[in-house]
Amino acid sequence: MLSFTAIRDVLQRSRSIAIVGAKDRAGQPVDRVGRYLMDKGYTIFPVHPVRKTVWGLTAYPDLASLPRPVDIIDLFRAPRYCPAHAQEVLALPWKPRCFWMQEGIRSTEARALLEPEHILVVEDLCIMVEHTRLLPSPKQF
């Protein structure tokens, strides 16, 4: 069972986050969360198959295109896409610490693929809400 201690630990130890499904459309949860994480000092890598930039940052079409490894993969995608993203993670030459599915997103298939690889899998929780709750003071690197 996932513990909040494990979530706090991964948030404290991580420095970089790939946001899959990133969009800088005002009013969208992904926009608010992405900006929050940047404000907290995380290095953000937007991932979107069409957009070239998000939040003034270069957007990458997929995880394999990222310029370097990241600590957390944060998904803003429907649950039906999560197993394919988990497979994408397994094909990478590096492994993230965490595969985070945002609030309302669960995938037992993705969990079953990633947990044997010792990747922390978070489902149905907002990374911004959990960061605010578990790390109330500003994170500075």
C-alpha positions in Angstrom: 0.0 0.0 0.0 1.2 3.5 -0.9 2.2 5.6 2.1 2.3 9.4 2.4 5.8 9.0 3.7 6.9 7.5 0.4 5.1 10.3 -1.5 6.7 13.0 0.6 10.1 11.3 0.1 9.8 11.3 -3.7 8.6 14.9 -3.7 11.6 16.0 -1.5 14.2 14.0 -3.4 13.0 14.8 -6.9 14.2 17.8 -9.0 12.7 17.2 -12.4 9.2 16.3 -13.7 7.9 15.4 -17.1 4.3 16.5 -17.4 2.6 14.3 -20.0 -0.4 16.0 -21.6 1.0 19.5 -20.8 -1.0 22.5 -21.9 -0.7 26.1 -21.0 -4.4 26.8 -21.5 -5.6 29.1 -18.6 -8.1 27.5 -16.4 -7.1 23.9 -17.1 -5.8 21.9 -14.1 -2.6 20.9 -16.0 -1.8 24.6 -16.5 -2.3 25.4 -12.8 -0.3 22.4 -11.6 2.6 22.9 -14.1 3.0 26.6 -13.1 2.9 25.6 -9.4 5.6 23.0 -9.8 7.8 25.5 -11.7 7.3 28.0 -8.9 8.4 25.4 -6.4 11.7 25.0 -8.2 11.2 21.8 -10.1 12.7 21.6 -13.6 9.7 20.9 -15.8 9.7 19.1 -19.2 6.3 19.4 -21.0 5.3 16.4 -23.1 2.7 16.9 -25.8 2.6 15.2 -29.2 1.6 18.5 -31.1 2.6 21.5 -29.0 6.1 23.0 -29.6 6.2 25.0 -26.4 4.3 25.0 -23.1 4.9 27.6 -20.3 7.6 29.1 -22.5 9.5 25.8 -22.3 10.3 23.4 -25.2 7.7 20.7 -25.4 8.7 17.1 -26.3 6.5 14.8 -28.4 7.1 11.8 -26.1 9.1 10.6 -23.2 11.8 9.1 -25.4 12.5 12.6 -26.7 13.4 14.1 -23.4 16.9 15.6 -23.3 17.7 13.9 -20.0 16.3 11.6 -17.3 13.6 12.9 -15.0 12.6 12.0 -11.5 8.8 12.0 -11.9 6.5 11.3 -14.8 3.2 13.2 -14.1 0.3 12.1 -16.3 -2.6 14.3 -17.3 -4.1 11.7 -19.6 -7.2 9.5 -19.5 -6.8 6.2 -17.8 -7.0 4.2 -21.0 -3.7 5.8 -22.1 -1.8 5.0 -18.9 -0.7 1.4 -19.8 0.9 2.7 -23.1 2.7 5.4 -21.1 3.9 2.8 -18.7 5.2 0.7 -21.6 6.9 3.9 -22.9 8.6 4.3 -19.4 9.8 0.7 -19.5 11.5 1.3 -22.9 13.5 4.2 -21.6 17.2 3.7 -20.9 16.6 5.2 -17.5 13.9 4.8 -14.9 12.0 7.6 -13.1 11.5 7.4 -9.3 7.7 7.9 -9.8 4.9 7.4 -12.2 2.2 9.8 -11.0 -1.4 9.6 -12.3 -3.3 12.8 -11.4 -6.6 13.0 -9.5 -9.3 10.9 -11.2 -6.8 8.7 -13.0 -6.2 5.0 -12.1 -4.7 2.2 -14.0 -4.1 -1.3 -12.5 -2.4 -2.3 -15.8 0.2 0.6 -15.5 0.7 -0.3 -11.8 1.3 -3.9 -12.6 3.9 -3.0 -15.3 5.9 -0.5 -13.2 5.9 -1.7 -9.6 8.0 -4.8 -10.4 10.6 -2.3 -11.8 10.6 -0.5 -8.4 9.0 2.6 -9.7 6.7 4.3 -7.2 3.2 4.4 -8.7 0.8 7.1 -7.5 -2.9 7.0 -8.6 -5.8 9.4 -8.2 -3.9 12.1 -6.4 -3.1 15.7 -7.4 0.7 16.3 -7.2 0.1 20.0 -6.4 -2.4 19.2 -3.6 0.0 16.5 -2.1 3.0 18.8 -2.4 1.1 21.6 -0.6 -0.1 19.2 2.1 3.1 17.3 2.7 5.8 20.0 2.0 4.1 23.2 3.3 7.3 25.3 3.3 8.7 26.5 0.0 11.0 23.9 -1.7 14.3 25.5 -2.8 17.1 23.8 -4.6 
